[in-house]
Amino acid sequence: MKIILHLAIFACSAFVAAAEMYLSPVDLDVLGESRLFVTCGTGKRLLEMDAESLEVTRQIDFPAELTATAISADGSTFYVTGGVADGKVFIVDAASWKITHTIAAGHSPMAPVLSADGAKLYVCNRFSNEVSVFDTRSRKLISQIPVGREPVSADLSADGTILFVANHLPEGRADTDYTAAEISAIDLGREEVATIPLVNGAGGLRGIKVSPDGKFVLATHYVARFQVPLTQLERGWASTDAVSVIRVADRALLHTVLLDDLMLDFPTPWALDFSANGKKVIVSAAGSQEIGVVDFPKLIEKAEREAEAGRSMQVSNDLSFASGIRKRVTLKGNGPRSLLVSGRKAYVGGYFSDSVEVVEFSGDPGGEHRIQALTSGHTPDMARRGEMLFNDARLSLQQWMSCATCHPDGRSDALNWDRSYDGIGNPKNVKSVLNADRIAPTTWMGLLDDSHASVRSALRKTLFSAAPEEDARALDAYIASLQPVPSPYLENGEPSVSARRGKLLFEELRCAGCHSGELFTDGNPEDVGTTGAGVDQDMEVVTPALTELWRNAPYLHDGRAATVREIITTDSHADMKKRAGNLEETQIDDLTEYLLSL
């Protein structure tokens, strides 16, 4: 069995590459009991290993960054997803170990899942917000099914009729009482999509898996307590980590199970898989380099009691839920983002340690386990070390959260948080840290001078960390290394005709007066009419950059605008409704298209 795992792509390397490069395994598969396959992210290769010795037996290189692999039931064909704006599905013949065909997919394809008969392949296109359906015989696209925001993982129901999709981030505005990511359930016969809402604050979805008995779906995520100030980090008041349990029969949430302990979080749950008999579910904590071995029948028993008490959609505060049913195992590797169970062993891919680790989970879980490096061994450079720290919750008080909790993949979690640097009672929408090293000041109200100050403030006042200055410098290096992802609104890498018309309107409306330069910001504070009440009343807002605007919804400092179009058509921002009042609908479409192409 395997977990389909997906993530944004960072630096990694080939198996025999130079010391400055990295592998970063992102997906694991197994055939029989002896053949293990490791998909190596931007290492751009697939490794075959002996499942017992963990020795690499063969490898194949690809022309693009990779995300995951699906294998036909007979083991003859591999379907490997990769690429970003020009996403691809690479078809590999197992006998010749060569790429035989390449199929065009959507933006950032991941989570390939084969139908039970192998006739269809389902692929999540993360930034196209859709699932592509391919005919494997003709290798043709059959259809594209819209789902929620950033679909990152998927799994089929036992009867093969429903595809469950984990959507990474919440949609909609952030200044409301309820905001949460969702799971999409696709009826594959009708190609109809049902939405399964999760508890308030659910976000950062990563893994999804159907139980062996076919009755339940489990999805990993965090639960943000965005209603409280980030001064309340201790004992989970700001952020907890969970698995949501969905009933397949009625496609409804049974309960959200907290995986944390009272004084020690189980941060960033990511990959998960079941033992063949369904007695155990193994979950990785990518933020603390652990796995949890959970008694699944007891988990369901406790979850059903909570549901019977009417608490299925309530945000649980029971930090003792996992007590007595879960064993925590500390790993030797770093970044457990891929996981599969085979027999009585759990194989774990270490994203940052470039490793595969084997943990025996029968008897005393983790009593004996071993790790195999996939590279010859080297010291991470400063940016790589900063990326590791950015994703490591062990920096924070009681390891409740990491930088990546609010900034997944270095971007935004689409939530408002109330940080202490500018007072209490004025939550702000989380900014992406892309280009933060090139923008000053960095906060909405300009209260921190630059990204260096922001990093050190976050360590002290958000994570309550005593990290040394060396760690802060590594975080600076990681932030500086981030590169923008091409917009899914581009056509063949270029602005569309509509976007080009929108650029002219952008200039005619004098938007470029503040949103100027390469990053579309002059860095100056302006009164744009969005701070009319509360703690921030009459304060000026620093002009935000527009790079990757398509990725950073919701918008404005308090997250009140769910879409770019809302910024243009409401009075919330710089009298835009008045300034654009004479625009026709098609012109508003053009301006929106331009902004989303940046």
N, C-alpha and C positions, 0 to 999 in steps of 0.2 A: 504494500500500500504506500501511497505517497501523499504529501500535501502539496498542492499547487501554490507556489509562493511567488510574490511579486513585489517589486520595489522600484524606487527611482534608482538611476544608474550612477555609480561613482567610479573612481579610478581603480583599475585592477590590472592583472597581467596574464601572460601566457605561462605554461607549465615550466618552460626552461628560459624564461625571459630574464632580462637584466635586473639587477637588484632594486632599481628604482620603481619597478612595476609590481602589480599585484593581481591575484586571481579573483578573489571575492566570490566564492560559490553562492549561487542564488537559488538553485533547485537541485533536488535529489530524486532519482528514480531507481528502481530495482527490477531485475528480471530473474525469476527463480530465486535461488538462495545464494548464488555465486557471483552475479554480475551487478555491479553498482555503477550508476551513471551520475556524473556531476556536471551541471551546467554552470559555466564560469563567466557570468556577467560580462563586463567589458574586457575580460580576458579573451572574449570572443572565441571560446572553444568548448567542446564537449569532451569530457574525459570518461573513459571506461576503466573501472577499477575492479580488482578482485575483492569481493565483499568480505573475505576473511583476512587476507594479508594487507589489504588497503594499498596494494601496489598498482600503479597505473599501467594498464596493458596496452591501450591505444588512445589516440586522441584525434580530433578533427578540428580544423580552424574554420572560422566563419568571417565574412566580410563586414559584420555589423556587431554591435553590442547585443548581448543575449539577455533574455529574461526567464525563460522556462522551456521545458521539454515535455511532450506527451509521446508515449510509445504505443504502437498498435498491439493488440492482444497477442498476436503471434510473434512479436518481437522483431518483425521484419522491417518496419518502417518507423522512423523517428520524425516528429514534427517539432521544430525548434523555432520559437518566436524571438524576434530581435528587431533592432532598428528603432528610430525615434520618429521623426516626422515622416520618413519614408519606411514605415514599418513593413516587415516581411515575415512570412512563414517559410522556413527552409525545410525541405523534405530530404531526409537522409536515408539511403539504402543501407541497412545494417550489414549485409554481406560484403559489399564493396567498401563500406565506410566512406562514402562520398555523397556530396550534395547532388541530387539528381534533378530537383526542380526548386524554383523559388516563386512564391505567390505573394502578390502585393496585399498588404493588410492596412489597417488604419494607423492612427497616431499612437506610438508606444504600445504595440501589441504585447500581450502577456496572457497568462493563465490558459494555455491550450488544453482543451478537454475533448476527448473523443467520445462519440456516442457508443452505446453498448455493442452495436454491430460494426463499428468502425467506419460507417458510411459517411458520417458527418464530423466535422471538426468545428468546435466553438472556441472563439478567441476574443478575449476582452481587449478592447482598444482604450487604454486608460484615458487619454486626453481627447479622444473622439466621443467619449461617453456612450459607447455602444458595444454590442457584441456582434461580431461577424460570424456568419454561418457558411462553411465551405463544404462542397461535395468533394470527398477525398478521392473518388474515382476519376472525375473529370478535372479535379483541382481548380474548380471554378467557384466564385463567390455566389451563394444562393440568395442571401439576404443580410441586412444589417438591422439589428434590433436596438433601439434606444433604451438605455437604462439610467441609473442614477449618476451621481458625480464621481468620476474617477474610478471605474470598475477595476479592481486590482487582483481579484481571485475568484474562482468559481468551482463548483462541484455539482455532479449530477445526482438526482434522486435515485434510489435503488432500482426503480422501474424504468429509469431513463426518460421520463416524461417531463421533468422539471429541471431547469438549470438554475441553481441558486448562485447569486452574484453578490459579492461584498463590495460595496461602494465606499471608497476611502474617506471622503469628507462630507460634512453637511452641506445642504443647499439652502438658499434663502438668506434673508437678512439676519444679522447677529444680535440686534438690540431687542430681542423678544425673550419671553420667559422660557420658551421651548425651542431648542435647536439640536438636531442630532442627525447623524448619518443613517443610512437605511440599507436594507438588503432587498435586492430585486429577485423575484421568483418568476422565471420565464416558462410559461406553458409552451413547450416546443412544438406541439401539434398545431396550436392556433397562433403561435408567436405573439401571445398576449402576456403583458407584464403586470404582475401584482407587486405592490410595494409593501414591505414589512417594516414598520417603524420600530426604532429602538428607543431605549430609555433616554431621557433628557441628558445631554452632554456627551452621548456616545459619538466617538470619532476615532480617526486613526485606524480604521479597519484594515486588517492585513490578511489573515488566513481564514478559510472557510472549509468545512468538512462535514459530509453526511456520515452519520453513525452506521456501523456495519448492519444493524437490524433495520436500517432504512427509516426509522421513526423520527429521528432528530437531526437538526443541522446545528453545528457549533461555529461561531464566528468570534475571532479575537479582536479586541479593541480596548481603548481606554474610556473612562467616564470622567469628563471634565466637570468639576464643581465650579463653573464659571460665575456662579452667583455670589461667591465669597471672595474677599481680597486674597491675593497671593501671599499675604502674611500668614495665612492659616494653613501652611504646608503640612505641619505635623499631624501624624495619625490620619492621613488621607483626606483632610478637609478640602484640599485643592484638587487632587487628582487621584483616582483609583484605577485599577486595571482589572479587566474582566473577560469572561466568555459569555456571550449571549446564546441561549438555547432556544431554538425555533422548533415548533412542532411541524412536521411535514404534512400531516393530515389536513390541518386547516391553515397552514402557512401563517402561524401567529407566534408571537414571542411567548415562550413559557416563563422564562425568568432570566435575569442577568446575574451571573454568578461572579462574585468578587474572588480574585485569586490572591489577594494580599493578606498579610498578617498584620496584627495590630500595630506593631512598631517597625515593620519592615515590609516594604512594597515588593511586588512581583512585577517590575516595570516593563512596559512595552511588550505585552504578549503578542507573538507574531505567528509562528508556524505551529501546526498541530496535526496529530495523526492518532489513529486508534490501533490497538492490538486487534488481531484477526477475530478474536472471540468477543470483542466489544467490552471487555472487563476493564481495560485501562485506556485512558486518553492521555497522551503526552503533549504538553504545551511548552513552548520555549519562551523565555523572558529575555528578549534581545537587549534590554537595558541593564541587565545585571548578570549576564552570562550564566544563566541557569536553565534547567528544564524542570517542569513539575510533572510528576507521575501521579495521575488522579484516578481514584476508584470511580469509574463512570456510573455504574448502577446506583451507588450511594449519592453521587452528584445529582442524578435525575430524581432520586427519592426526595432529597432536600429541596430541589427546585420545584417539584410538584406540590410540596407542602406550602411553599411560599406562594405559588400560583393559586392554590385553594384558598389562601388567606386574602386574596385580592391584591397581591403586591407585584404582579407581573410587569407592570409599566412604571413602578416606583423605583427611584434611584436608591439602591440598597446601601445601608451604612453598616452592614454586618461584615466586619473585618475578620470574623472568626468562621466564616462560611466554609473555607477550605480546611479548617482544622480537623484532623482525624481522617480526612479522605485524600490528602495530597502529601506527597513526599517531595521536598525540594532537593535538587541535585546540582551542585556547583560544577560548572564545566571547566575544562582546561583551555578551551579555545575562546575566541572573542567574536561576538556578533552572530548568535545562533538564529539565522533567518531562514534556514531550510531544515526540514526534518522529515524523516520517514521511519516507519516501523516495519521491520521484517523479522518474523519469528519472535524471539524474546529480546531482540536488540532494537535500540533506537539509534539511527544514524543522524548526526547533526552536522550541518555545514557551518563552519565558522567564517563569516563574511570578512571580518577584519584580520583573522589569524591565518587565512588561506589554508584551512584545514578541514578534515573530516574526522569526526569523533564518534566512537561507538560506546554506547552505554547499555549495559545489561539492566533491564528493569524488572526482571523476575527476582524473587527472593528479596535481598536488600538492594533497592534501586540505587544505582551509582556506586555500589560497593567496589566494583571493579570496572574501570573503563579506560579506554586508550584513545590516543589521538595520533593522526597521521598528517604531517605537513604536506601540502601540495606544491610548495616551492622550496627552493634550496635554503631558505632562511635569510632574512635581511632585516635591518632596522627601518621601521617606517619613517618616511620623511615628515617634515613638520606639518604639512597639510593633511597627510593621512592620519597622523597622530591626533590632530585637531578634530578630524571627522570622527575618530573613535571616541574622543572625549565628548563631542557634541551629542553623541547617541548614548552615552554612558550615564545612567541614572545613579550610579554609585558615587558620583560627585556630590549629590544633593543630600539634604537631611533625610535620614531614614530611607534613602534611595527612592523617593516618591516620584520624581520626574527628572527628565534630562532636558537639555536645550531643545532636542528634537520632539519633545512632547508638544510644545506650542509651535515649533517650527519643523514639522515633518519634512524630510528631504531638503531642509534649509529654507522652506517656504512658510506658508501660514496654515494654521489649523482651522481657519474660517470662524473663529470665535472671538468674543470680547473678553478680555481679562483685566482685572483691577490690580495693577501693580502699584507699589508704594512710592516709587520715585516722584510721582506727581500728585500725591495725596490719595485719599481713600474715598470711594463713592463715585468714581468717574472711569468706568471700564473703557478700554480702548481695543479696537480691532487689531489683531496681531498682524504685524508687517512681515513680509518676506525679508530674509537677510541677504538675498541676492543683491549684489552691488552696494551693500551697506558700507563697505570699506571705501567707497568712492563718493559717499553722500554725507554731508555734515550740515546741520545736526541730524541725528538718526531717529529721534522719537517724534511722535505726532506734534507735540507742543514745543519741540526744540529744547528740552530741558537737559539733554545729555549731548555733549559736544560732538562725539563721533562714535564710530563702531567700537573703538578700543574702550571708551568709557562705558558703552552699552554692555559689552561683554563682561566687564568687571562688576558693573552694577548688578547684572543678572546673576552672576556667581554669588555675590554677597547677599542681595536682597530678595532674590527669587528662589534660588536653590539653597540658600543659607549654607554655602560651601566655603571651606577654608582652603580652596585649591591654590597652589602656588602660582606665582607670576609666570612660570614656565608653561603651565597649562593654559593660562589666558593667552599667551603668545601663540600657542599651537591653535587655539580656537580662532584667533585673528587670521592665521594662515589658511585655515580651512574656509573661512568666510570669503577670503580674497580669492580662493581657488574656484568658487562656484561660477558656473557659466549658464547663460540663459538657454532655455529650450525653445526651439522654433515654434511659433504659434500654429495651432491646427487650422487657423483661418487663412493661412497663406496658401497659395496655389502654385505648386512646383517651386516652393521656396520664395515666391515673390508675392507682393500685395495684389489682391484681385482688382479688377476694374472698379468695383464698388468701393474698395478701400482707397484707391487712388483719388476717386472723387471725394471721399471723406476727408482725405488729407487736406485738400483745398478748403473744405469747410472748416476744418480745425484751425487753419490759418486765418480765414476770414472772420471767424468768431473770436479771434485774439486769444484762443486757448494757449497758443505757443508763447504768450507773454510770460506766463509763469512756468508752464511745462515746456521748458526750453532745453536745448543742448542734446547731447547724445543719449542721456538718461531721461529726458523730458522732465527735468526739474531745475529750478534756479536755486533751490535750497533755502529759500526765504520764507519767513512766516507771513501769512496773509489772513485777513479777516474774510472768510468766504461764507459766513452766515450759518455755519453748522454748530456753533457753540452758544446757543441762545439761552441755555438754562443749566442749572446744576453747578457743580464744583468748577467746571470749565467755562462758565458763563463769560462771554466777551473775550475769550482768549483767542489768539491767532493760531492757525494751523500751518505747519511747515508743508510746503508743496511736495506731495509725494511723487516719486518716480513712476513712470508708466510702463517701464519695461516688464514684460510678462504680465501685463494687465489682465489678459485672458485667463490667467491661472489664479488670480488673487481675489476673487469674489469672497465675501461681500465687500462693499466699497464705502469710502469716507471713514473718518476717524472713529466713528461709533458703529460702523457696520450697518447703517440704516438702509443702504441701497443694495438690493440683492443682485442687480444687473447693471451693466454699463448703460443700457438704455434708460434706466431709472435716473441715473445721474443727469442725463440730458433733458429728460422730460419732467422733472420735478424742480421745485424751488430750493431744494436742499443745498445746492452747491453753486456759489458764485452767480446767482440769478440766472442759471442756465436755462430754466424754462422760459424766462422773459427774453433772453438773448437768442434762444433758438425758436422763439414763438412763431416766426414766419417760415420756418422750414416745413417742407412737405414731408409726408411719411417716408417717402423713398430717400429723401436727403438725410433724415434721422437714421435710416437703415445704413446709409453710406458712412455717416460719421461713426456709428457704432461699429461697423465692419472695420474701419480704419483703426480705431482704438483697440479692438480685439486682435488686430494683426501685429501689434507692437511686441 
